[in-house]
Amino acid sequence: MLAGRYGASLVLLEHNPAPESGEGMETLDLVRAGADGSPHWSRVWPTPEESPRHAGLELWMAAHGYQIVSRSASGFDWCQDEGG
């Protein structure tokens, strides 16, 4: 529904606990809508140090990511959809 409404410009960040990675560990994933509306996930954090994206994502997390992972979902502003 969101992809249909916002199209290719829609980008979501998904923040989840990751108990398989250790106590208190969390993940941050980028979710993009494909042309057919299907979701496609890319890991933002943590990434393996050998990943070519690791250094850039580490800088991004230091500058911006903490603002996302340090707040619970209820800490973000929510607006109700026009349909209800």
HTML snippet that shows the backbone in 3Dmol.js (N, CA, C, O; Angstrom):
<script src="https://3Dmol.org/build/3Dmol-min.js"></script>
<div id="view" style="width:600px;height:400px;position:relative"></div>
<script>
const pdb = `
ATOM      1  N   MET A   1       0.820  -1.186   0.000  1.00  0.00           N
ATOM      2  CA  MET A   1       0.000   0.000   0.000  1.00  0.00           C
ATOM      3  C   MET A   1       0.869   1.257   0.000  1.00  0.00           C
ATOM      4  O   MET A   1       0.604   2.191  -0.756  1.00  0.00           O
ATOM      5  N   LEU A   2       1.896   1.287   0.835  1.00  0.00           N
ATOM      6  CA  LEU A   2       2.766   2.459   0.865  1.00  0.00           C
ATOM      7  C   LEU A   2       3.497   2.655  -0.456  1.00  0.00           C
ATOM      8  O   LEU A   2       3.619   3.781  -0.940  1.00  0.00           O
ATOM      9  N   ALA A   3       3.991   1.547  -1.049  1.00  0.00           N
ATOM     10  CA  ALA A   3       4.706   1.637  -2.320  1.00  0.00           C
ATOM     11  C   ALA A   3       3.790   2.177  -3.411  1.00  0.00           C
ATOM     12  O   ALA A   3       4.223   2.968  -4.250  1.00  0.00           O
ATOM     13  N   GLY A   4       2.541   1.761  -3.405  1.00  0.00           N
ATOM     14  CA  GLY A   4       1.589   2.263  -4.387  1.00  0.00           C
ATOM     15  C   GLY A   4       1.324   3.742  -4.220  1.00  0.00           C
ATOM     16  O   GLY A   4       1.100   4.462  -5.193  1.00  0.00           O
ATOM     17  N   ARG A   5       1.351   4.180  -2.995  1.00  0.00           N
ATOM     18  CA  ARG A   5       1.071   5.596  -2.718  1.00  0.00           C
ATOM     19  C   ARG A   5       2.270   6.496  -2.983  1.00  0.00           C
ATOM     20  O   ARG A   5       2.114   7.592  -3.521  1.00  0.00           O
ATOM     21  N   TYR A   6       3.476   6.039  -2.606  1.00  0.00           N
ATOM     22  CA  TYR A   6       4.661   6.894  -2.696  1.00  0.00           C
ATOM     23  C   TYR A   6       5.625   6.499  -3.801  1.00  0.00           C
ATOM     24  O   TYR A   6       6.536   7.264  -4.115  1.00  0.00           O
ATOM     25  N   GLY A   7       5.452   5.327  -4.399  1.00  0.00           N
ATOM     26  CA  GLY A   7       6.278   4.900  -5.521  1.00  0.00           C
ATOM     27  C   GLY A   7       7.723   4.650  -5.148  1.00  0.00           C
ATOM     28  O   GLY A   7       8.035   4.310  -4.007  1.00  0.00           O
ATOM     29  N   ALA A   8       8.604   4.823  -6.126  1.00  0.00           N
ATOM     30  CA  ALA A   8      10.024   4.510  -5.963  1.00  0.00           C
ATOM     31  C   ALA A   8      10.728   5.393  -4.937  1.00  0.00           C
ATOM     32  O   ALA A   8      11.818   5.049  -4.481  1.00  0.00           O
ATOM     33  N   SER A   9      10.137   6.511  -4.571  1.00  0.00           N
ATOM     34  CA  SER A   9      10.774   7.408  -3.608  1.00  0.00           C
ATOM     35  C   SER A   9      10.653   6.907  -2.173  1.00  0.00           C
ATOM     36  O   SER A   9      11.286   7.454  -1.269  1.00  0.00           O
ATOM     37  N   LEU A  10       9.847   5.876  -1.958  1.00  0.00           N
ATOM     38  CA  LEU A  10       9.650   5.347  -0.611  1.00  0.00           C
ATOM     39  C   LEU A  10      10.875   4.572  -0.139  1.00  0.00           C
ATOM     40  O   LEU A  10      11.314   3.627  -0.795  1.00  0.00           O
ATOM     41  N   VAL A  11      11.418   4.976   0.992  1.00  0.00           N
ATOM     42  CA  VAL A  11      12.534   4.272   1.627  1.00  0.00           C
ATOM     43  C   VAL A  11      12.212   4.177   3.109  1.00  0.00           C
ATOM     44  O   VAL A  11      11.906   5.180   3.755  1.00  0.00           O
ATOM     45  N   LEU A  12      12.284   2.974   3.636  1.00  0.00           N
ATOM     46  CA  LEU A  12      12.017   2.760   5.059  1.00  0.00           C
ATOM     47  C   LEU A  12      13.274   2.274   5.746  1.00  0.00           C
ATOM     48  O   LEU A  12      14.087   1.573   5.143  1.00  0.00           O
ATOM     49  N   LEU A  13      13.434   2.637   6.989  1.00  0.00           N
ATOM     50  CA  LEU A  13      14.482   2.072   7.828  1.00  0.00           C
ATOM     51  C   LEU A  13      13.788   1.207   8.859  1.00  0.00           C
ATOM     52  O   LEU A  13      12.843   1.641   9.518  1.00  0.00           O
ATOM     53  N   GLU A  14      14.264  -0.021   8.991  1.00  0.00           N
ATOM     54  CA  GLU A  14      13.665  -0.979   9.917  1.00  0.00           C
ATOM     55  C   GLU A  14      14.676  -1.298  11.016  1.00  0.00           C
ATOM     56  O   GLU A  14      15.776  -1.778  10.742  1.00  0.00           O
ATOM     57  N   HIS A  15      14.293  -1.028  12.245  1.00  0.00           N
ATOM     58  CA  HIS A  15      15.159  -1.221  13.410  1.00  0.00           C
ATOM     59  C   HIS A  15      14.600  -2.382  14.220  1.00  0.00           C
ATOM     60  O   HIS A  15      13.454  -2.341  14.668  1.00  0.00           O
ATOM     61  N   ASN A  16      15.416  -3.417  14.404  1.00  0.00           N
ATOM     62  CA  ASN A  16      14.956  -4.623  15.091  1.00  0.00           C
ATOM     63  C   ASN A  16      15.963  -5.116  16.110  1.00  0.00           C
ATOM     64  O   ASN A  16      17.169  -4.936  15.938  1.00  0.00           O
ATOM     65  N   PRO A  17      15.469  -5.742  17.179  1.00  0.00           N
ATOM     66  CA  PRO A  17      16.392  -6.458  18.062  1.00  0.00           C
ATOM     67  C   PRO A  17      16.964  -7.650  17.296  1.00  0.00           C
ATOM     68  O   PRO A  17      16.284  -8.220  16.443  1.00  0.00           O
ATOM     69  N   ALA A  18      18.193  -8.028  17.588  1.00  0.00           N
ATOM     70  CA  ALA A  18      18.846  -9.153  16.901  1.00  0.00           C
ATOM     71  C   ALA A  18      19.430 -10.098  17.933  1.00  0.00           C
ATOM     72  O   ALA A  18      20.646 -10.143  18.120  1.00  0.00           O
ATOM     73  N   PRO A  19      18.568 -10.860  18.610  1.00  0.00           N
ATOM     74  CA  PRO A  19      19.067 -11.740  19.678  1.00  0.00           C
ATOM     75  C   PRO A  19      20.074 -12.770  19.171  1.00  0.00           C
ATOM     76  O   PRO A  19      20.918 -13.227  19.942  1.00  0.00           O
ATOM     77  N   GLU A  20      20.005 -13.148  17.887  1.00  0.00           N
ATOM     78  CA  GLU A  20      20.960 -14.115  17.349  1.00  0.00           C
ATOM     79  C   GLU A  20      22.376 -13.553  17.281  1.00  0.00           C
ATOM     80  O   GLU A  20      23.342 -14.307  17.167  1.00  0.00           O
ATOM     81  N   SER A  21      22.499 -12.226  17.350  1.00  0.00           N
ATOM     82  CA  SER A  21      23.815 -11.578  17.301  1.00  0.00           C
ATOM     83  C   SER A  21      24.394 -11.317  18.687  1.00  0.00           C
ATOM     84  O   SER A  21      25.535 -10.869  18.805  1.00  0.00           O
ATOM     85  N   GLY A  22      23.628 -11.591  19.726  1.00  0.00           N
ATOM     86  CA  GLY A  22      24.102 -11.368  21.085  1.00  0.00           C
ATOM     87  C   GLY A  22      23.128 -10.528  21.876  1.00  0.00           C
ATOM     88  O   GLY A  22      22.287  -9.822  21.318  1.00  0.00           O
ATOM     89  N   GLU A  23      23.256 -10.615  23.171  1.00  0.00           N
ATOM     90  CA  GLU A  23      22.380  -9.882  24.083  1.00  0.00           C
ATOM     91  C   GLU A  23      22.457  -8.386  23.816  1.00  0.00           C
ATOM     92  O   GLU A  23      23.548  -7.816  23.783  1.00  0.00           O
ATOM     93  N   GLY A  24      21.316  -7.751  23.627  1.00  0.00           N
ATOM     94  CA  GLY A  24      21.242  -6.314  23.430  1.00  0.00           C
ATOM     95  C   GLY A  24      21.626  -5.835  22.037  1.00  0.00           C
ATOM     96  O   GLY A  24      21.673  -4.629  21.796  1.00  0.00           O
ATOM     97  N   MET A  25      21.901  -6.752  21.117  1.00  0.00           N
ATOM     98  CA  MET A  25      22.290  -6.351  19.763  1.00  0.00           C
ATOM     99  C   MET A  25      21.050  -5.976  18.949  1.00  0.00           C
ATOM    100  O   MET A  25      19.959  -6.497  19.178  1.00  0.00           O
ATOM    101  N   GLU A  26      21.240  -5.069  18.003  1.00  0.00           N
ATOM    102  CA  GLU A  26      20.156  -4.592  17.160  1.00  0.00           C
ATOM    103  C   GLU A  26      20.635  -4.515  15.719  1.00  0.00           C
ATOM    104  O   GLU A  26      21.835  -4.460  15.454  1.00  0.00           O
ATOM    105  N   THR A  27      19.681  -4.511  14.791  1.00  0.00           N
ATOM    106  CA  THR A  27      20.018  -4.325  13.387  1.00  0.00           C
ATOM    107  C   THR A  27      19.246  -3.131  12.849  1.00  0.00           C
ATOM    108  O   THR A  27      18.187  -2.772  13.364  1.00  0.00           O
ATOM    109  N   LEU A  28      19.789  -2.530  11.817  1.00  0.00           N
ATOM    110  CA  LEU A  28      19.126  -1.454  11.099  1.00  0.00           C
ATOM    111  C   LEU A  28      19.184  -1.831   9.627  1.00  0.00           C
ATOM    112  O   LEU A  28      20.268  -2.006   9.070  1.00  0.00           O
ATOM    113  N   ASP A  29      18.027  -1.954   8.998  1.00  0.00           N
ATOM    114  CA  ASP A  29      17.937  -2.349   7.599  1.00  0.00           C
ATOM    115  C   ASP A  29      17.241  -1.272   6.785  1.00  0.00           C
ATOM    116  O   ASP A  29      16.333  -0.594   7.265  1.00  0.00           O
ATOM    117  N   LEU A  30      17.682  -1.130   5.548  1.00  0.00           N
ATOM    118  CA  LEU A  30      17.051  -0.258   4.576  1.00  0.00           C
ATOM    119  C   LEU A  30      16.070  -1.114   3.789  1.00  0.00           C
ATOM    120  O   LEU A  30      16.443  -2.174   3.286  1.00  0.00           O
ATOM    121  N   VAL A  31      14.836  -0.677   3.677  1.00  0.00           N
ATOM    122  CA  VAL A  31      13.818  -1.426   2.942  1.00  0.00           C
ATOM    123  C   VAL A  31      13.337  -0.545   1.791  1.00  0.00           C
ATOM    124  O   VAL A  31      12.820   0.554   1.995  1.00  0.00           O
ATOM    125  N   ARG A  32      13.525  -1.063   0.573  1.00  0.00           N
ATOM    126  CA  ARG A  32      13.074  -0.347  -0.621  1.00  0.00           C
ATOM    127  C   ARG A  32      11.997  -1.159  -1.303  1.00  0.00           C
ATOM    128  O   ARG A  32      11.997  -2.389  -1.244  1.00  0.00           O
ATOM    129  N   ALA A  33      11.079  -0.465  -1.949  1.00  0.00           N
ATOM    130  CA  ALA A  33      10.030  -1.146  -2.692  1.00  0.00           C
ATOM    131  C   ALA A  33      10.512  -1.403  -4.109  1.00  0.00           C
ATOM    132  O   ALA A  33      11.000  -0.493  -4.779  1.00  0.00           O
ATOM    133  N   GLY A  34      10.376  -2.657  -4.570  1.00  0.00           N
ATOM    134  CA  GLY A  34      10.722  -3.004  -5.934  1.00  0.00           C
ATOM    135  C   GLY A  34       9.668  -2.483  -6.904  1.00  0.00           C
ATOM    136  O   GLY A  34       8.629  -1.977  -6.481  1.00  0.00           O
ATOM    137  N   ALA A  35       9.931  -2.605  -8.191  1.00  0.00           N
ATOM    138  CA  ALA A  35       9.002  -2.132  -9.219  1.00  0.00           C
ATOM    139  C   ALA A  35       7.629  -2.769  -9.071  1.00  0.00           C
ATOM    140  O   ALA A  35       6.612  -2.152  -9.389  1.00  0.00           O
ATOM    141  N   ASP A  36       7.603  -4.008  -8.585  1.00  0.00           N
ATOM    142  CA  ASP A  36       6.332  -4.708  -8.403  1.00  0.00           C
ATOM    143  C   ASP A  36       5.736  -4.491  -7.007  1.00  0.00           C
ATOM    144  O   ASP A  36       4.726  -5.100  -6.655  1.00  0.00           O
ATOM    145  N   GLY A  37       6.370  -3.618  -6.219  1.00  0.00           N
ATOM    146  CA  GLY A  37       5.880  -3.331  -4.871  1.00  0.00           C
ATOM    147  C   GLY A  37       6.427  -4.247  -3.798  1.00  0.00           C
ATOM    148  O   GLY A  37       6.125  -4.063  -2.619  1.00  0.00           O
ATOM    149  N   SER A  38       7.243  -5.250  -4.187  1.00  0.00           N
ATOM    150  CA  SER A  38       7.795  -6.178  -3.201  1.00  0.00           C
ATOM    151  C   SER A  38       8.943  -5.525  -2.437  1.00  0.00           C
ATOM    152  O   SER A  38       9.690  -4.730  -3.008  1.00  0.00           O
ATOM    153  N   PRO A  39       9.091  -5.850  -1.152  1.00  0.00           N
ATOM    154  CA  PRO A  39      10.161  -5.242  -0.349  1.00  0.00           C
ATOM    155  C   PRO A  39      11.511  -5.901  -0.614  1.00  0.00           C
ATOM    156  O   PRO A  39      11.597  -7.103  -0.869  1.00  0.00           O
ATOM    157  N   HIS A  40      12.559  -5.090  -0.549  1.00  0.00           N
ATOM    158  CA  HIS A  40      13.937  -5.565  -0.701  1.00  0.00           C
ATOM    159  C   HIS A  40      14.754  -4.963   0.440  1.00  0.00           C
ATOM    160  O   HIS A  40      14.814  -3.742   0.588  1.00  0.00           O
ATOM    161  N   TRP A  41      15.382  -5.823   1.247  1.00  0.00           N
ATOM    162  CA  TRP A  41      16.127  -5.393   2.416  1.00  0.00           C
ATOM    163  C   TRP A  41      17.622  -5.333   2.135  1.00  0.00           C
ATOM    164  O   TRP A  41      18.175  -6.194   1.450  1.00  0.00           O
ATOM    165  N   SER A  42      18.267  -4.302   2.673  1.00  0.00           N
ATOM    166  CA  SER A  42      19.731  -4.188   2.672  1.00  0.00           C
ATOM    167  C   SER A  42      20.155  -3.849   4.090  1.00  0.00           C
ATOM    168  O   SER A  42      19.615  -2.920   4.690  1.00  0.00           O
ATOM    169  N   ARG A  43      21.100  -4.577   4.625  1.00  0.00           N
ATOM    170  CA  ARG A  43      21.575  -4.315   5.984  1.00  0.00           C
ATOM    171  C   ARG A  43      22.360  -3.007   6.007  1.00  0.00           C
ATOM    172  O   ARG A  43      23.293  -2.819   5.226  1.00  0.00           O
ATOM    173  N   VAL A  44      21.979  -2.114   6.902  1.00  0.00           N
ATOM    174  CA  VAL A  44      22.707  -0.870   7.123  1.00  0.00           C
ATOM    175  C   VAL A  44      23.719  -1.087   8.247  1.00  0.00           C
ATOM    176  O   VAL A  44      24.886  -0.710   8.138  1.00  0.00           O
ATOM    177  N   TRP A  45      23.233  -1.715   9.345  1.00  0.00           N
ATOM    178  CA  TRP A  45      24.120  -1.928  10.479  1.00  0.00           C
ATOM    179  C   TRP A  45      23.672  -3.118  11.291  1.00  0.00           C
ATOM    180  O   TRP A  45      22.462  -3.287  11.440  1.00  0.00           O
ATOM    181  N   PRO A  46      24.497  -3.922  11.808  1.00  0.00           N
ATOM    182  CA  PRO A  46      25.946  -3.943  11.582  1.00  0.00           C
ATOM    183  C   PRO A  46      26.279  -4.612  10.244  1.00  0.00           C
ATOM    184  O   PRO A  46      25.533  -5.461   9.756  1.00  0.00           O
ATOM    185  N   THR A  47      27.380  -4.223   9.682  1.00  0.00           N
ATOM    186  CA  THR A  47      27.890  -4.848   8.462  1.00  0.00           C
ATOM    187  C   THR A  47      29.261  -5.426   8.777  1.00  0.00           C
ATOM    188  O   THR A  47      29.964  -4.907   9.644  1.00  0.00           O
ATOM    189  N   PRO A  48      29.652  -6.493   8.085  1.00  0.00           N
ATOM    190  CA  PRO A  48      30.985  -7.057   8.314  1.00  0.00           C
ATOM    191  C   PRO A  48      32.069  -6.035   7.961  1.00  0.00           C
ATOM    192  O   PRO A  48      31.915  -5.271   7.008  1.00  0.00           O
ATOM    193  N   GLU A  49      33.142  -6.021   8.712  1.00  0.00           N
ATOM    194  CA  GLU A  49      34.229  -5.070   8.461  1.00  0.00           C
ATOM    195  C   GLU A  49      34.818  -5.211   7.064  1.00  0.00           C
ATOM    196  O   GLU A  49      35.326  -4.238   6.507  1.00  0.00           O
ATOM    197  N   GLU A  50      34.755  -6.428   6.484  1.00  0.00           N
ATOM    198  CA  GLU A  50      35.308  -6.626   5.151  1.00  0.00           C
ATOM    199  C   GLU A  50      34.376  -6.140   4.035  1.00  0.00           C
ATOM    200  O   GLU A  50      34.760  -6.144   2.866  1.00  0.00           O
ATOM    201  N   SER A  51      33.168  -5.728   4.384  1.00  0.00           N
ATOM    202  CA  SER A  51      32.240  -5.210   3.388  1.00  0.00           C
ATOM    203  C   SER A  51      32.746  -3.877   2.843  1.00  0.00           C
ATOM    204  O   SER A  51      33.203  -3.035   3.616  1.00  0.00           O
ATOM    205  N   PRO A  52      32.675  -3.668   1.517  1.00  0.00           N
ATOM    206  CA  PRO A  52      33.108  -2.383   0.950  1.00  0.00           C
ATOM    207  C   PRO A  52      32.260  -1.208   1.447  1.00  0.00           C
ATOM    208  O   PRO A  52      32.692  -0.058   1.367  1.00  0.00           O
ATOM    209  N   ARG A  53      31.065  -1.487   1.956  1.00  0.00           N
ATOM    210  CA  ARG A  53      30.183  -0.435   2.456  1.00  0.00           C
ATOM    211  C   ARG A  53      30.409  -0.124   3.938  1.00  0.00           C
ATOM    212  O   ARG A  53      29.868   0.855   4.450  1.00  0.00           O
ATOM    213  N   HIS A  54      31.198  -0.944   4.628  1.00  0.00           N
ATOM    214  CA  HIS A  54      31.330  -0.835   6.083  1.00  0.00           C
ATOM    215  C   HIS A  54      31.809   0.544   6.545  1.00  0.00           C
ATOM    216  O   HIS A  54      31.186   1.140   7.424  1.00  0.00           O
ATOM    217  N   ALA A  55      32.875   1.052   5.990  1.00  0.00           N
ATOM    218  CA  ALA A  55      33.441   2.325   6.453  1.00  0.00           C
ATOM    219  C   ALA A  55      32.440   3.474   6.303  1.00  0.00           C
ATOM    220  O   ALA A  55      32.282   4.286   7.214  1.00  0.00           O
ATOM    221  N   GLY A  56      31.774   3.539   5.164  1.00  0.00           N
ATOM    222  CA  GLY A  56      30.793   4.602   4.950  1.00  0.00           C
ATOM    223  C   GLY A  56      29.596   4.468   5.864  1.00  0.00           C
ATOM    224  O   GLY A  56      29.095   5.462   6.389  1.00  0.00           O
ATOM    225  N   LEU A  57      29.131   3.231   6.060  1.00  0.00           N
ATOM    226  CA  LEU A  57      27.995   3.020   6.957  1.00  0.00           C
ATOM    227  C   LEU A  57      28.369   3.277   8.411  1.00  0.00           C
ATOM    228  O   LEU A  57      27.539   3.744   9.192  1.00  0.00           O
ATOM    229  N   GLU A  58      29.594   2.980   8.774  1.00  0.00           N
ATOM    230  CA  GLU A  58      30.056   3.262  10.132  1.00  0.00           C
ATOM    231  C   GLU A  58      30.028   4.771  10.393  1.00  0.00           C
ATOM    232  O   GLU A  58      29.620   5.211  11.467  1.00  0.00           O
ATOM    233  N   LEU A  59      30.462   5.556   9.407  1.00  0.00           N
ATOM    234  CA  LEU A  59      30.416   7.022   9.538  1.00  0.00           C
ATOM    235  C   LEU A  59      28.971   7.517   9.620  1.00  0.00           C
ATOM    236  O   LEU A  59      28.653   8.394  10.423  1.00  0.00           O
ATOM    237  N   TRP A  60      28.098   6.945   8.781  1.00  0.00           N
ATOM    238  CA  TRP A  60      26.697   7.345   8.785  1.00  0.00           C
ATOM    239  C   TRP A  60      26.048   7.016  10.124  1.00  0.00           C
ATOM    240  O   TRP A  60      25.297   7.823  10.673  1.00  0.00           O
ATOM    241  N   MET A  61      26.341   5.829  10.645  1.00  0.00           N
ATOM    242  CA  MET A  61      25.780   5.439  11.942  1.00  0.00           C
ATOM    243  C   MET A  61      26.253   6.385  13.043  1.00  0.00           C
ATOM    244  O   MET A  61      25.473   6.766  13.915  1.00  0.00           O
ATOM    245  N   ALA A  62      27.523   6.759  13.003  1.00  0.00           N
ATOM    246  CA  ALA A  62      28.062   7.665  14.028  1.00  0.00           C
ATOM    247  C   ALA A  62      27.399   9.040  13.949  1.00  0.00           C
ATOM    248  O   ALA A  62      27.150   9.673  14.975  1.00  0.00           O
ATOM    249  N   ALA A  63      27.115   9.498  12.733  1.00  0.00           N
ATOM    250  CA  ALA A  63      26.538  10.831  12.556  1.00  0.00           C
ATOM    251  C   ALA A  63      25.023  10.848  12.705  1.00  0.00           C
ATOM    252  O   ALA A  63      24.472  11.803  13.252  1.00  0.00           O
ATOM    253  N   HIS A  64      24.334   9.806  12.229  1.00  0.00           N
ATOM    254  CA  HIS A  64      22.873   9.837  12.166  1.00  0.00           C
ATOM    255  C   HIS A  64      22.171   8.619  12.762  1.00  0.00           C
ATOM    256  O   HIS A  64      21.101   8.743  13.358  1.00  0.00           O
ATOM    257  N   GLY A  65      22.771   7.459  12.600  1.00  0.00           N
ATOM    258  CA  GLY A  65      22.106   6.222  12.984  1.00  0.00           C
ATOM    259  C   GLY A  65      21.727   6.147  14.443  1.00  0.00           C
ATOM    260  O   GLY A  65      20.692   5.578  14.787  1.00  0.00           O
ATOM    261  N   TYR A  66      22.552   6.715  15.309  1.00  0.00           N
ATOM    262  CA  TYR A  66      22.256   6.655  16.742  1.00  0.00           C
ATOM    263  C   TYR A  66      20.923   7.312  17.060  1.00  0.00           C
ATOM    264  O   TYR A  66      20.261   6.929  18.025  1.00  0.00           O
ATOM    265  N   GLN A  67      20.516   8.302  16.257  1.00  0.00           N
ATOM    266  CA  GLN A  67      19.241   8.975  16.484  1.00  0.00           C
ATOM    267  C   GLN A  67      18.067   8.028  16.262  1.00  0.00           C
ATOM    268  O   GLN A  67      17.003   8.189  16.860  1.00  0.00           O
ATOM    269  N   ILE A  68      18.271   7.044  15.401  1.00  0.00           N
ATOM    270  CA  ILE A  68      17.221   6.074  15.113  1.00  0.00           C
ATOM    271  C   ILE A  68      17.229   4.964  16.142  1.00  0.00           C
ATOM    272  O   ILE A  68      16.190   4.646  16.719  1.00  0.00           O
ATOM    273  N   VAL A  69      18.386   4.370  16.380  1.00  0.00           N
ATOM    274  CA  VAL A  69      18.440   3.199  17.253  1.00  0.00           C
ATOM    275  C   VAL A  69      18.349   3.536  18.734  1.00  0.00           C
ATOM    276  O   VAL A  69      18.140   2.640  19.552  1.00  0.00           O
ATOM    277  N   SER A  70      18.501   4.789  19.094  1.00  0.00           N
ATOM    278  CA  SER A  70      18.432   5.148  20.508  1.00  0.00           C
ATOM    279  C   SER A  70      17.007   5.459  20.962  1.00  0.00           C
ATOM    280  O   SER A  70      16.780   5.697  22.149  1.00  0.00           O
ATOM    281  N   ARG A  71      16.046   5.462  20.042  1.00  0.00           N
ATOM    282  CA  ARG A  71      14.660   5.779  20.393  1.00  0.00           C
ATOM    283  C   ARG A  71      13.762   4.586  20.130  1.00  0.00           C
ATOM    284  O   ARG A  71      13.978   3.829  19.184  1.00  0.00           O
ATOM    285  N   SER A  72      12.767   4.425  20.961  1.00  0.00           N
ATOM    286  CA  SER A  72      11.775   3.382  20.699  1.00  0.00           C
ATOM    287  C   SER A  72      10.833   3.873  19.605  1.00  0.00           C
ATOM    288  O   SER A  72      10.774   5.069  19.320  1.00  0.00           O
ATOM    289  N   ALA A  73      10.105   2.957  19.001  1.00  0.00           N
ATOM    290  CA  ALA A  73       9.173   3.319  17.936  1.00  0.00           C
ATOM    291  C   ALA A  73       8.157   4.346  18.416  1.00  0.00           C
ATOM    292  O   ALA A  73       7.728   5.202  17.642  1.00  0.00           O
ATOM    293  N   SER A  74       7.771   4.272  19.674  1.00  0.00           N
ATOM    294  CA  SER A  74       6.782   5.226  20.187  1.00  0.00           C
ATOM    295  C   SER A  74       7.357   6.633  20.320  1.00  0.00           C
ATOM    296  O   SER A  74       6.609   7.588  20.527  1.00  0.00           O
ATOM    297  N   GLY A  75       8.671   6.767  20.202  1.00  0.00           N
ATOM    298  CA  GLY A  75       9.294   8.082  20.290  1.00  0.00           C
ATOM    299  C   GLY A  75       9.244   8.874  19.001  1.00  0.00           C
ATOM    300  O   GLY A  75       9.596  10.054  18.986  1.00  0.00           O
ATOM    301  N   PHE A  76       8.811   8.242  17.910  1.00  0.00           N
ATOM    302  CA  PHE A  76       8.713   8.927  16.636  1.00  0.00           C
ATOM    303  C   PHE A  76       7.315   9.472  16.440  1.00  0.00           C
ATOM    304  O   PHE A  76       6.346   8.942  16.984  1.00  0.00           O
ATOM    305  N   ASP A  77       7.216  10.537  15.655  1.00  0.00           N
ATOM    306  CA  ASP A  77       5.910  11.101  15.342  1.00  0.00           C
ATOM    307  C   ASP A  77       5.182  10.172  14.394  1.00  0.00           C
ATOM    308  O   ASP A  77       5.762   9.686  13.424  1.00  0.00           O
ATOM    309  N   TRP A  78       3.935   9.928  14.666  1.00  0.00           N
ATOM    310  CA  TRP A  78       3.100   9.095  13.809  1.00  0.00           C
ATOM    311  C   TRP A  78       1.922   9.919  13.347  1.00  0.00           C
ATOM    312  O   TRP A  78       1.379  10.714  14.115  1.00  0.00           O
ATOM    313  N   CYS A  79       1.522   9.741  12.105  1.00  0.00           N
ATOM    314  CA  CYS A  79       0.310  10.391  11.647  1.00  0.00           C
ATOM    315  C   CYS A  79      -0.608   9.321  11.083  1.00  0.00           C
ATOM    316  O   CYS A  79      -0.153   8.387  10.422  1.00  0.00           O
ATOM    317  N   GLN A  80      -1.859   9.454  11.337  1.00  0.00           N
ATOM    318  CA  GLN A  80      -2.818   8.471  10.894  1.00  0.00           C
ATOM    319  C   GLN A  80      -3.096   8.692   9.415  1.00  0.00           C
ATOM    320  O   GLN A  80      -3.205   9.833   8.966  1.00  0.00           O
ATOM    321  N   ASP A  81      -3.211   7.611   8.659  1.00  0.00           N
ATOM    322  CA  ASP A  81      -3.517   7.675   7.235  1.00  0.00           C
ATOM    323  C   ASP A  81      -4.887   8.281   7.040  1.00  0.00           C
ATOM    324  O   ASP A  81      -5.755   8.165   7.905  1.00  0.00           O
ATOM    325  N   GLU A  82      -5.083   8.928   5.903  1.00  0.00           N
ATOM    326  CA  GLU A  82      -6.365   9.573   5.599  1.00  0.00           C
ATOM    327  C   GLU A  82      -7.526   8.586   5.640  1.00  0.00           C
ATOM    328  O   GLU A  82      -8.659   8.965   5.938  1.00  0.00           O
ATOM    329  N   GLY A  83      -7.242   7.313   5.339  1.00  0.00           N
ATOM    330  CA  GLY A  83      -8.301   6.315   5.306  1.00  0.00           C
ATOM    331  C   GLY A  83      -8.716   5.800   6.669  1.00  0.00           C
ATOM    332  O   GLY A  83      -9.644   4.995   6.752  1.00  0.00           O
ATOM    333  N   GLY A  84      -8.076   6.225   7.730  1.00  0.00           N
ATOM    334  CA  GLY A  84      -8.494   5.748   9.049  1.00  0.00           C
ATOM    335  C   GLY A  84      -7.375   5.449   9.870  1.00  0.00           C
ATOM    336  O   GLY A  84      -7.544   5.034  11.016  1.00  0.00           O
TER     337      GLY A  84
END
`;
const viewer = $3Dmol.createViewer("view");
viewer.addModel(pdb, "pdb");
viewer.setStyle({}, {cartoon: {color: "spectrum"}});
viewer.zoomTo();
viewer.render();
</script>
